[in-house]
Amino acid sequence: MLTSVPPFEPHPLLKNGHVMTIVSAFVPRRFDIPPAEARLFQVDPESRLLAHCHWQPGKPLRMNQRNCGGTEALPPTFYNSGMSGDYRRVFEELSNVDGFEQIFFAGYSMGGNLVTKMAGEFGAAVPKALRGVCAVCPALDLAACADALERVDNYPYHRRFVKGLMSRYARKHELFPERYPIRGLAPVRTVRQFDDVITAPQFGYRDAQDYYDHVGAKRVAAQIRVPMLLITAQNDPFVPYASFLAARINENPAIRFVAPEHGGHCGFISKHAGSERFWAEQRIVDFCEAIWRSAR
């Protein structure tokens, strides 16, 4: 694992968590990798995930979660933050079918929760080919995140999230009208209401709180034994830093926990140019490369 992590030095105009979060959404990450090849992974009898595979160098795959990237027709189900089994099945295919011997996962925000949850569910029975897991600003405590989104200063994010969720639900209704009815649907104005009205009933949870309690990776973080890099920012607007302290992330020796004061939500745009401009991405590369080189 990494012996040291360079400190994050934010761009001087981006020290505010809101500014960093918003600006980073409009600053593209560009990497010198070959064009992607599309591939579908069967994750359950009814559902497939779309991956964008860049076979050289390092063979990176960019996974769409269920219904993301215009893939609403691939799975009949909606998505939720507990579907870590999807990534486990992708791992199994890459390991057992493709024969990859060193596989790393990296996830951001909701995806960060999913890969962290997968790592915790493996516990001490870590497959040999799973060499490391990285998460940036993972939403380990969904209830805390939902509450944070309802703060007045987070209204722009909250409105955008709810609008996006309802738009995706409308597209699912067009494809599967009986499974996703519109008529009689209770009003949805918050993320928690969406999870109460739609997510929880769709997946057999009692209500939003029951759903949050079951799918947050905070429940299994203490069980993680695979080497893991977890990066978050203390000024993340809606993934509270306190949730990582409550989950005692820093007490697990398998987890390299890095929490700079600045960074916003999945931002981490530094004052440096070149590969260090996108600090979190470079830390992921360094972490995976260190493990890969140690096995050579």
C-alpha positions as CSV (number, residue, x, y, z in Angstrom):
1,M,0.0,0.0,0.0
2,L,1.0,3.7,-0.2
3,T,3.5,4.7,2.3
4,S,2.6,8.4,2.1
5,V,-0.1,10.5,0.5
6,P,0.7,14.1,-0.8
7,P,-1.5,16.7,0.9
8,F,-4.3,18.2,-1.0
9,E,-3.7,21.8,-1.8
10,P,-6.9,23.2,-3.4
11,H,-7.0,25.7,-6.2
12,P,-7.1,29.1,-4.4
13,L,-10.5,30.0,-5.9
14,L,-12.0,26.6,-4.9
15,K,-11.6,26.4,-1.1
16,N,-15.3,26.8,-0.5
17,G,-17.0,23.4,-0.5
18,H,-19.9,24.5,-2.6
19,V,-17.8,26.3,-5.2
20,M,-15.5,23.2,-5.5
21,T,-18.4,20.9,-5.9
22,I,-20.1,23.0,-8.6
23,V,-17.0,23.8,-10.6
24,S,-15.8,20.2,-10.6
25,A,-19.0,19.2,-12.3
26,F,-18.1,21.4,-15.3
27,V,-14.4,20.6,-15.5
28,P,-13.9,17.4,-17.5
29,R,-11.3,14.8,-16.5
30,R,-9.4,13.9,-19.7
31,F,-7.0,10.9,-19.8
32,D,-4.9,9.6,-22.5
33,I,-6.5,6.2,-23.0
34,P,-7.8,4.3,-26.1
35,P,-11.4,4.6,-27.3
36,A,-13.9,2.5,-25.3
37,E,-15.5,-0.7,-26.4
38,A,-19.0,-1.4,-25.1
39,R,-19.6,-4.6,-23.1
40,L,-22.7,-5.9,-21.3
41,F,-22.4,-7.8,-18.0
42,Q,-25.3,-10.0,-16.9
43,V,-25.8,-9.2,-13.2
44,D,-29.1,-11.1,-12.7
45,P,-31.4,-13.1,-14.9
46,E,-33.2,-10.0,-16.0
47,S,-30.6,-7.3,-15.9
48,R,-27.4,-6.2,-17.6
49,L,-25.0,-3.4,-17.0
50,L,-23.2,-1.5,-19.7
51,A,-19.4,-1.1,-19.4
52,H,-17.1,1.1,-21.4
53,C,-13.9,-0.9,-21.7
54,H,-10.5,0.7,-22.5
55,W,-8.4,-2.4,-23.0
56,Q,-5.0,-0.7,-22.9
57,P,-3.1,0.4,-20.8
58,G,-4.2,-1.1,-17.5
59,K,-7.5,-2.3,-19.0
60,P,-9.8,0.3,-17.2
61,L,-13.5,-0.3,-17.4
62,R,-16.1,2.4,-16.7
63,M,-19.3,0.9,-15.3
64,N,-22.8,2.4,-15.6
65,Q,-25.0,1.7,-12.6
66,R,-28.4,0.4,-13.4
67,N,-30.4,2.8,-15.6
68,C,-27.6,5.3,-15.9
69,G,-26.0,6.4,-19.2
70,G,-29.2,5.9,-21.1
71,T,-29.5,2.2,-20.2
72,E,-33.1,2.3,-18.7
73,A,-34.2,-0.5,-21.0
74,L,-31.5,-2.9,-19.9
75,P,-32.7,-3.7,-16.4
76,P,-36.4,-3.8,-15.5
77,T,-35.5,-2.8,-12.0
78,F,-34.8,0.7,-10.7
79,Y,-31.5,1.2,-8.9
80,N,-30.7,1.6,-5.3
81,S,-27.6,2.2,-3.2
82,G,-27.4,-1.4,-1.9
83,M,-26.8,-3.2,-5.2
84,S,-23.2,-4.2,-4.4
85,G,-24.0,-7.6,-5.8
86,D,-23.9,-6.1,-9.3
87,Y,-20.2,-5.2,-8.9
88,R,-19.5,-8.6,-7.3
89,R,-20.9,-10.3,-10.4
90,V,-18.8,-8.0,-12.7
91,F,-15.8,-9.0,-10.7
92,E,-16.6,-12.7,-10.9
93,E,-16.9,-12.5,-14.7
94,L,-13.7,-10.5,-15.1
95,S,-11.9,-13.0,-12.8
96,N,-13.4,-16.3,-13.8
97,V,-14.2,-15.7,-17.5
98,D,-11.6,-13.2,-18.6
99,G,-8.9,-14.5,-16.3
100,F,-7.8,-11.1,-14.9
101,E,-5.6,-11.7,-11.9
102,Q,-5.4,-8.2,-10.4
103,I,-8.7,-6.3,-10.3
104,F,-9.3,-2.9,-8.6
105,F,-12.6,-1.1,-8.0
106,A,-13.1,2.7,-7.6
107,G,-16.4,4.4,-6.9
108,Y,-17.6,7.9,-6.3
109,S,-20.5,9.1,-4.1
110,M,-23.2,6.4,-4.5
111,G,-20.8,4.3,-6.4
112,G,-18.3,4.7,-3.6
113,N,-20.9,3.3,-1.1
114,L,-21.5,0.3,-3.4
115,V,-17.8,-0.7,-3.8
116,T,-17.2,-0.1,0.0
117,K,-20.2,-2.3,0.8
118,M,-18.9,-5.0,-1.6
119,A,-15.6,-4.9,0.1
120,G,-17.2,-5.2,3.6
121,E,-19.4,-8.1,2.4
122,F,-16.4,-10.1,1.3
123,G,-15.0,-9.7,4.8
124,A,-11.9,-11.8,5.4
125,A,-12.8,-14.0,2.4
126,V,-11.2,-11.6,-0.1
127,P,-10.9,-13.2,-3.5
128,K,-7.3,-13.5,-4.7
129,A,-7.9,-11.4,-7.8
130,L,-9.5,-8.5,-5.8
131,R,-6.4,-6.4,-5.1
132,G,-7.8,-3.1,-3.9
133,V,-10.8,-0.9,-3.6
134,C,-11.0,2.9,-3.7
135,A,-13.9,5.2,-2.8
136,V,-14.2,9.0,-3.1
137,C,-16.8,10.8,-0.9
138,P,-18.8,7.6,-0.5
139,A,-22.4,8.0,0.9
140,L,-21.9,5.4,3.7
141,D,-24.8,6.8,5.8
142,L,-27.7,7.5,3.4
143,A,-29.9,8.9,6.2
144,A,-27.2,11.5,7.1
145,C,-26.8,12.4,3.4
146,A,-30.6,12.8,2.9
147,D,-30.8,15.0,6.0
148,A,-27.9,17.1,4.8
149,L,-29.5,17.6,1.4
150,E,-32.5,19.2,3.1
151,R,-30.5,22.0,4.6
152,V,-31.3,25.4,3.0
153,D,-27.7,25.9,1.6
154,N,-28.0,22.5,-0.2
155,Y,-31.3,23.4,-2.0
156,P,-29.7,23.6,-5.5
157,Y,-28.3,20.0,-5.2
158,H,-31.5,18.7,-3.6
159,R,-33.7,20.1,-6.4
160,R,-31.4,18.7,-9.1
161,F,-31.3,15.3,-7.5
162,V,-35.1,15.1,-7.1
163,K,-35.7,16.3,-10.6
164,G,-33.2,13.7,-12.0
165,L,-34.8,10.9,-10.0
166,M,-38.3,11.8,-11.1
167,S,-37.2,12.1,-14.7
168,R,-35.6,8.7,-14.6
169,Y,-38.8,7.2,-13.0
170,A,-40.8,8.8,-15.8
171,R,-38.6,7.0,-18.4
172,K,-39.0,3.7,-16.6
173,H,-42.7,4.3,-16.6
174,E,-42.6,4.6,-20.4
175,L,-40.8,1.3,-20.7
176,F,-42.5,-0.7,-17.9
177,P,-45.8,1.2,-17.2
178,E,-47.4,-1.5,-14.9
179,R,-44.2,-1.8,-12.8
180,Y,-43.7,2.0,-12.5
181,P,-47.2,3.6,-12.3
182,I,-47.6,7.4,-12.4
183,R,-51.3,7.6,-11.5
184,G,-51.9,7.8,-7.8
185,L,-48.2,8.5,-7.0
186,A,-47.8,10.5,-3.8
187,P,-46.1,13.9,-4.2
188,V,-42.3,13.7,-4.1
189,R,-40.3,16.9,-3.2
190,T,-37.3,15.5,-1.3
191,V,-34.9,12.6,-1.7
192,R,-36.3,11.0,1.4
193,Q,-39.8,11.2,0.0
194,F,-38.7,9.6,-3.2
195,D,-37.2,6.7,-1.2
196,D,-40.3,6.5,0.9
197,V,-42.7,6.5,-2.1
198,I,-40.7,4.7,-4.7
199,T,-37.4,3.0,-3.7
200,A,-38.5,1.3,-0.5
201,P,-41.7,-0.3,-1.9
202,Q,-39.9,-1.3,-5.1
203,F,-37.3,-3.3,-3.1
204,G,-39.2,-4.6,-0.2
205,Y,-38.1,-2.1,2.5
206,R,-40.6,-0.8,5.1
207,D,-39.8,2.9,4.4
208,A,-36.9,5.2,3.5
209,Q,-35.3,4.8,6.9
210,D,-35.4,1.0,6.7
211,Y,-33.8,1.2,3.3
212,Y,-31.1,3.5,4.5
213,D,-30.3,1.3,7.5
214,H,-29.9,-1.8,5.3
215,V,-27.9,-0.5,2.3
216,G,-25.4,2.0,3.9
217,A,-21.8,0.6,3.8
218,K,-21.3,1.9,7.4
219,R,-22.8,-1.4,8.5
220,V,-20.0,-3.5,7.1
221,A,-17.0,-1.0,7.0
222,A,-15.4,-2.7,10.0
223,Q,-15.4,-6.0,8.2
224,I,-13.2,-4.7,5.3
225,R,-10.0,-6.6,4.9
226,V,-9.0,-5.9,1.3
227,P,-6.6,-2.9,1.0
228,M,-8.7,0.2,0.6
229,L,-8.2,3.9,-0.1
230,L,-11.1,6.1,1.2
231,I,-11.0,9.8,0.4
232,T,-13.5,12.4,1.5
233,A,-13.5,16.1,2.2
234,Q,-14.4,17.6,5.5
235,N,-16.3,20.4,3.7
236,D,-18.3,18.0,1.5
237,P,-21.8,19.7,1.4
238,F,-23.9,16.6,1.6
239,V,-21.8,13.6,2.6
240,P,-21.1,14.6,6.2
241,Y,-17.6,14.1,7.5
242,A,-19.1,13.1,10.8
243,S,-20.6,10.0,9.2
244,F,-17.1,8.6,8.7
245,L,-16.1,9.3,12.3
246,A,-19.2,7.6,13.5
247,A,-18.4,4.6,11.4
248,R,-14.9,4.5,12.8
249,I,-13.3,4.3,9.4
250,N,-10.0,5.4,10.7
251,E,-9.8,2.5,13.1
252,N,-9.8,-0.2,10.4
253,P,-6.1,-1.0,9.5
254,A,-7.1,-2.2,6.0
255,I,-8.4,1.3,5.1
256,R,-6.2,4.2,4.2
257,F,-8.5,7.1,5.3
258,V,-7.6,10.5,3.8
259,A,-9.9,13.4,4.7
260,P,-8.5,16.9,3.7
261,E,-10.2,20.0,5.0
262,H,-11.1,21.0,1.4
263,G,-12.3,19.2,-1.6
264,G,-16.1,19.5,-1.8
265,H,-18.1,16.6,-3.1
266,C,-15.9,14.5,-5.5
267,G,-14.0,17.7,-6.5
268,F,-10.4,17.9,-5.3
269,I,-9.2,20.2,-8.0
270,S,-5.7,21.2,-6.8
271,K,-3.6,24.3,-7.4
272,H,-1.1,22.1,-9.3
273,A,-1.1,21.5,-13.1
274,G,-0.6,18.2,-14.9
275,S,-1.5,14.9,-13.3
276,E,-1.8,16.5,-9.9
277,R,-4.6,18.8,-11.0
278,F,-7.2,16.1,-10.2
279,W,-5.8,15.1,-6.9
280,A,-8.2,12.3,-6.0
281,E,-7.8,10.6,-9.3
282,Q,-4.1,10.7,-9.0
283,R,-4.2,9.2,-5.5
284,I,-6.3,6.3,-6.9
285,V,-3.7,5.7,-9.6
286,D,-0.9,5.8,-7.1
287,F,-2.7,3.4,-4.7
288,C,-3.5,0.8,-7.3
289,E,0.0,1.1,-8.9
290,A,1.7,0.6,-5.6
291,I,-0.2,-2.7,-5.0
292,W,0.3,-3.8,-8.6
293,R,4.0,-3.3,-8.4
294,S,4.3,-5.1,-5.1
295,A,2.9,-8.2,-6.7
296,R,5.4,-8.3,-9.6
